[in-house]
Amino acid sequence: MLKDSSSGYGLVSILIHWISALLILFLFGLGVYMVDLTYYDDWYHKGPELHVSLGLLVLLIMVLRIVWRIINPTPIDLPAKPVQQKTAKLVKLALYLFIFVVIASGYLITTAEGQAASMFNVLKFPVITQLSSANVDLAGEIHEYFAWAIIALVVLHALGALFHHFVMRDRTLVRIVKPVKKSDI
């Protein structure tokens, strides 16, 4: 029930998936909200601190996700047209890649002044390199554009899951909501 099997996802994969999804959606909303904050707004300092901390948490969860995927069997793809399977794999790969691009650009923005990135003032991520002001602006644009691209891919991903559930009537959506039982293996 905790581990994945060839027939479905276990509880660990399901929790990683949904926690990541909720964090990413929250981070996006917070990022959009922070753009219009003024210096005198209460969230002018709180918002970025929370955004950075949760972004670093997403980094740790993504690393855990990759390790978990390496040490667990991958559920077998459900029957679908080859173009659907390739599209699903491309969307998933793009989501992973774009998430890491957003995390990396956010880290570069956060550490641009030479201070470590802090996760809830508990864990510090040291400065690897400092960017010029022009490159910080570029990192900011990359961060924003790729964040919007993630949201577009999330919408596509969700629509695909709903299409599988309501049109194709297969177990694609159910597999990422309900853990596989030993009796299902």
C-alpha positions, 0 to 999 in steps of 0.5 A: 500500500505504501509502495508502487506496483505495476498496477498502480501508485502507492500512498507515498507516490500519491502524497508526493504528487498531491503535496507537490501540486498543492504547494506549486499552485499555492506558490504560483498564487502567492507569487502573483499576489506578491507582484503588487505588494508595496513596501508598507504592506504586511506581506511585503517581507512575509510573502517572499520569505514564505515563497522562498521557504516553500520553494525550497521545500518543493525542491526537497520533495522533487528530489525525494520524488525522483529517488522514490521513482528510481527505487520503486517500480513504475506502474504499467501504462494503461492502454491508450493511443501511442500519441496520448502516451507520448503526450502524457510522458512529454507533459510529465517530463516538461513539468519536472524540467520546468519545476527545476528551472523555476526553483533554480531561477528562484534560488539565483534571485534569492541569493543574488545579494550574497545571502543564503536561501533559508527554508523556514530559518531552519535549513540554509542553502548556501550561495553558489554564485552571485548574479549581476543586476541584469542577470537577476532581471533575466532570472526573474523573467525566467522564473515568471515565464516558466511558472506560467508555463507550469500552470499551463502544463498543470491545466493540460495534465488535469484535463488529460486526467479528467478525459481519461476518467470521464471519456475513456473511463479508465483507471488513470485518475483513480490510480493517483487518488487511491493507493494500490492494495495488495489484493490489486497486485 
